[in-house]
Amino acid sequence: MDQKTAWPIVNDKDHASPSVFRPEALLREARRQKGLPLVAVPLVCVLDPDGDVVRHLKLAGQGRAHQGWACYHTELLVFDLDGVGEIGIVGCAVGASFAVLVAEQLFAAGCRLLVSVTSAGQITDNGPTPYFVLIDRALRDEGTSYHYLPPAIFAEAPDASLIARIEDALSGLSGIVVHRGSTWTTDAPYRETETAIASARDLGALAVEMEAAALYAFAAATHRPVVCFAHVTNAMAQTEGDFEKGEANGTKATLAVIAAVARVWLSSIKAERHAGAGGT
C-alpha cells in the first residue's frame, strides 16, 4: 500500500481550489425550506461549545432567537453585551468539524469576527484552575484543519497583531487570569493517553481542547478573523471536584473576555475606516 492510498487525510485536497459545496448554498436552501427571511447575523459572533453561556442567557431572559439563522443543526441566540452592541452566540458546537461547519455558515451570513471559548484540560501547570488561555497556535491533532491547509504541526492564529492587542486588553480585567500560548486540539478526548499528553506538553501545549486548530486553519485559509480561547477548568477529571468554572458556572468571566475582544476588534475596524477616509 503506497502513501497516497494509506493517508487520504493529507492527499488530493487541492487547498487553492474552491469547494463545490458552499455554505451560502446550504443557507439559501434552508431559508427556502423553512420560510426564513434573509437577515444578517451580528458582526461579532461566539461559539460556546459547552453551552453554559447560552443556558445562562436563556435563564436570565437576556437572549432572543435570531429570526434569519437557517442552520439545520444549531440555534443562534442574540444578546446585547456591555455596551459592545449585539452579539450572536451558538451553543454546543463541540469538536473541530462541527465548529468549522458553523463558522463557515456564520461568516456566510454576515459575521465579521468569531470568538470561540471552549473548556479545556490542563496540560502544563499554570496555577489553580479556572483560567483562560488566549490561544496563539494549536497543535493539529484533528482532521478538519488538513482540508483547509497543508500539513504542519501547528495552526497559527492568522492575525498576530490582533492577538497582541487582545492580550494587552485582557491584562486589565480584574480577577480574571489569562495566559497566552498554544493548545493541543484533539478529536478524541477519551484517547488522551500519557504518551499523547507528554508529546503535546513537549511541544509547548498549555491545555487540550477540541476546536482551535481547525478554526485557525479555516481562518487562515479564508482570511477571516477568528480568536480562540481555552477556558482551563479541569485536569481531565484526575481528581474529584474537577471541572469547576467559577461564578455563574464561568459565564461572568467568559462574557467579560468576549466583551474585551469585541471592543479591541471594533476599535481596530473604526481605526481602519478612519485611515481609509484620510483621517477626516
N, C-alpha and C positions, 0 to 999 in steps of 0.2 A: 504494500500500500504506500503510494507516494505522498508527499506532504500536502499536495493540492487536494487529494482525497481525504486525508486524515484531519485537516484543520479547516473546515468550512468557515469558522468564525472569522478568520483573517484573510480569506481568499475571495476574489471576484466581487468585491464591494464597490469598486469604481467611485471613490468618495467624491470626485468632482462632478459627477452626474446627478441631475435632479431625480427625485423619486417619482415613480409613476403614480403612486397613491399619495395624495396630498391632504393635509388636514382641512384646507379650505373646502375641498370637495366633500369630505365627510360632513363637515358642519353645514354645508349648503343642503345636503340631502336630509340631514337630521332636522333642520329647521322646516323643510318642506313637509316631512312626515309628521312632525309634532305641531305644525302650525305656529311656529315661534317667530317673533319679529326680529329683524336684523338690528340688534342693539350691541354696541361695542362694550367690551368688559372694561373695568377700571384700568388706568395706566399702570398702576402698581398692583401686582397680584402675589399671592403667597401659597406655597404648598405646605400643608400641615399633616404630614404622614400619620402622626399619632391621633389626630383628630381632637386633641384636647382643647385647642383654641376655638375650633368650630363649636364644640359642645358648650364651652363657656359662653360664647356669644349667643347661642340659641337660648340657653337657660336665662341669660341676662336680658333677653329680648333686644339685643343690640344689632342683630344681623337680619338681613332680608334676602330672599332668594333672587338671584339675577334672572330677569324675565326672558333674556335672549340667549342664555347659555344652553347650547344644543348638544353638549357631550352626552353620549349614550351611557356613560359609566359613572358620572360624578354630578354633584350639585355644586354650584358656585354661589357662595354666600357673599354679600356685600355689606360693608360696615364703614363707619367713619372713625378715623383714628387720630387722636391727639393733635388736631389742627392740621394734620397732613392732608386730609381730604378722604375721598372714597377709596377703599381698598377692597380687592376681591380675594377670597380665600377658598381653597379646595382642600377638604379633609380626606385622610385615609388613602391617599395615592401612594401606597407603600412599594418600594423597590424601584430599581433603575428603569425598567421598561415602562412601568405604569407612570412613573414621574415624568418621563420624557414624552410619553403619549399625551399627557395632559399639558405639558409645557408647549408642545407643538401647537395644540389647539388654542391655548391661551394667547399665544403670540399671533396666531392667525385671526383671532377675534378682537385684537386691539390692544393687548397687553404690551407695555414698553419696558417694564422691569419685573423680573421674577425673583422672589426671595424664598428659599427653602430652609425650613428649620425642622430638623429631624432628631429624634432621640438617638443616643449613641452610647456604646460601651467604651469604657476607659481602657486604653492600650498602654499609654505612658502616664505614670502618676504625676498629675499636676496639682495635687491637693484634693481636698474633700469635694465631692460632688454635692449639688449640681453646679455646673459652669458651662459656658459656651465656648466652642471653637469656631472662629472665623476661618473657614477653610480656604486656603490659597492653592492647594492642589490635592488631588485624591488618587490613591492607588487603584489602578484599573483591574480589579479582580471581579468583574462582572461582564456581561455580554453586550449590552446596548452600546457602549461607547465605541466599540470596534466597527459599528455600522456608520459612525459619523467621522471618525478619524483613524488614520493608520495606526498600527500597533505601537505602543510606547508604555513605559512603566506607569507614568502619571498622566492625568488630565489636569491641566493648569487652569486656574481662574483666568479667563481671557482678558480681563481689564485690570492689570496690576495697580494702576493709579487709582481706580475706584476702590479697590480693596484697601489700599493705603489710607485713603480719605475716610473710609468707613472705620478702619482700625482707630484712627485718631478720634473720631466722633464717639465711638463706643467707650473709649477710656474715660469719658466724662460721666458715664452712667453710674449713679450711686447704688452700691450694694449688689451690683451685677458683675461677675468675674467673666472676662472674655480673653481667651488666648487666641493667637493667630498661628496656624500651622496646617499640617497635612493630616488626612484621614485615610483609612482603608475602606473602600467600597466593596462589599461582597453581595453576591446573590444568594448566599447560603448561610444564614445566621446560625443554624444549628450544625454547621460544619466548621466552626471556629476552633480548630484543634490547637494544641500547644505549639506545634510546629508552625502553623499558619500565623498565629499570633506573634510568635517570636520573629518570623520573617517580616511581618508588617512593622513591628517595632524597630527592627534593624534598619528599615527604610525610612524611619522617622515619623511613622504614623502616631498621632496622639490618641486617636479613637477609631472605632469601627462603626460604620453606618451603611446604608443600602442604596443611596441615590446620587451622591455628589459627583462621582467620576462621570457618570452618564450625562448628568445635567451640564457639567462643564464641557464635555465633548460636544454636546448639542450646541451649547452657547458659542463655542469656538468655531464650529463648522458653519453656523448660520448667522454669526455676528450679532448675537442677541445678548443683552446684559442680564446675567444670572449671578446671584450671590447665594452661597450655601453656608449654612451653619450646622454644626453638630451640637446638640444640647446633651452634654455628657451627664447622664443621670444614673449610671449603673456600672458595675464591674462584672457584667454578664451573669448576674444572679449568683455569684460565688458565695455571697453571704446573705443571710436573712435580713429583710428590711431594705433591700435594694430597690432601685427604680423610683426613688422619691424625687420629685421635681421642684419642690418648694411651694411657696404661697400660691393658692388657687391652682394647684397642680402645674405650676410653672407658667401659667398663662400671662400673669402680670409682667414677669421678666421677659417673656417671649415677645409680647406686644411692644414693650419698651425698645427691644432690639430692632424689631421691624420698623418702628417709627423712626429710629435713628438712621437706619439705612435709607428709608424713603426720603427723609429730609436731605441727606447728603446727595442722593441722586437728583432730586428735584432742584436743588440749588445748582448742581452742575449743568442741568438742562437749561435753567434760566441764564446761567453764565454763557453757555454756548449760543443761545438765542441773542443775547445782548451783543456778544462779539460779532455774530453774523449780521447784526443790524448796524455794525460800525460803531458800537459803543454809544449809540444815541438812545 
